[in-house]
Amino acid sequence: MSTFVHERQARAPAETAAEPLASSDSRLGALDPRTLSKGDPCKLRTEIAAAVALFVTWLEKYGEVSYDYQTFYAGGLGGRAKALYYRSKLPGMVVVAPLVLLEAFCPASRRLFWKPQRFPIADAHYAMAFALLTELTGDQRHYHRAVHFLDVLEQTRCPGYEYHAWGYPFDWVTRTGVMRSGTPLITTTAYVYEAFEHVYRQDGDDRWLSAMRSIAEHALRDFRDHEVAPGCATVGYNPDDTVGGVVNASAYRSFLLFKAATRFSRDDFHAAAVGNLNFVLRSQKVDGSWFYAEDGVRDFIDHFHTCFVLKSLAKIEAEIAPDGCRQAIERGVEYYVQNLFDDEGLPRPFARAPRLTIYRRELYDYAECINLGTLLLGRFPQLDQRVETALLDLLRHWSRRDGSFRSRRLWLGWDDVPMHRWAQSQVFRSLCYYMTGTQTPMPAAVAGVGCRTAGAGRV
């Protein structure tokens, strides 16, 4: 068990924002991802820049609403089937099985079950991505795209709450009950805080600062801590959660409140963050892993939730460098690189699976692998190698001609339905972040592709 955090510690020096980089004369499509090879970082980074530019064009054409991997279960039929599965396993399996088969063999059929929607977590990632592109290129059209997504987020916050909060636009059926559409989720709201923060660093607009303050108040006041030991508290996904136990939820709230405590000089934010951080540190296993939840039931270990926890710890370490955080990251990364990649060095969905799965690989895993690797770039050579391998495979096998990315590699074929939440937006943001972290120039011929100022997105 890692060392507990007890008191406020000095903040680590903040990293300065990347300055706009000079462009090169490379041309979109000048390189073929199939010709990429390890040991040629310049070629890889140029391809990443080209893929980013092509994605910007795709996003503008495709629009800002999409289906989702939960679309099968978001409507009445799928929702009732899933609820029955959680209540009574055998009859539930009978009614859920046809949906699982459709998801596995005819993923495009999800459009028969629910409608395309806008997802706040995706809008937040798109805002961050365009803010990062503004840093890279100095092109104000990317800045206006980032502001557009923030404007949308201000319109789509959860109704009925005093403070700013965001969740899912559909009823989410879980083993503990139904989270109704518009229920705040800490796992979404934390990213929205970061989106406002990204743009605030660029323009200093008090609108964004006010939203950040409101988000932090929501995270502090509307979520209930459940103390599991002195100075150690877990928090739930949403304000109605009376149990808690999900590790990544506490990790998200902790890093959000640590950031807000520093920015707004609030000891109450800091104190709540410490309790949640201690829960995350306490929950780490001897081998460096984290179960999804500390409830004796959801003891699976998967790729992107492990990344969520490690990312949060890395952000906390950068903010205040608390006791125990570095050691937890080191042990977590060691477990991660050894157990959550397959024999080809590619992200594998589970180290310890909860059930049989219908897919071999998940786009979300690639996105979070790149995000985590960029946060920790240069600290763990084996992690750097995993990220490079994932990037190569992403460009070779997942990137589509229209600029979007495949969503899942199934046991037979692919799920090619673009889903903003799962995980088009996360991959786009991760590639922009990697370009910033590795000081990758945006080629002149592609720097402004597809970045007309947008205001027509549906809300």
Secondary structure, DSSP 4 states (H G I P E B T S, - for coil): -PPPP-S--PPPPPPPPPPPPPP----TTSS-GGG--TT-HHHHHHHHHHHHHHHHHHHHHH-S-B--TTHHHHSHHHHHHHHHHHH-HHHHHHHHHHHHHHHHH-GGGGGGTS--B--HHHHHHHHHHHHHHHHHH--HHHHHHHHHHHHHHHHSSPTT-SS---B-SS-EEETTEEE-TT-B-HHHHHHHHHHHHHHHHHH--HHHHHHHHHHHHHHHHTS-EEEEETTEEEE-SSTT-SS--BHHHHHHHHHHHHHHHHHHT-HHHHHHHHHHHHHHHHH--TTS---SBSSSS---EEHHHHHHHHHHHHHHHHHH--TTHHHHHHHHHHHHHHHSB-TTS-B-SEEE-SS--SEEEEHHHHHHHHHHHHHTTTT-HHHHHHHHHHHHHIIIIIB-TTS-B--EEESSSEE----IIIIIHHHHHHHHHHHHHTTPPPPTTTTTTT---------
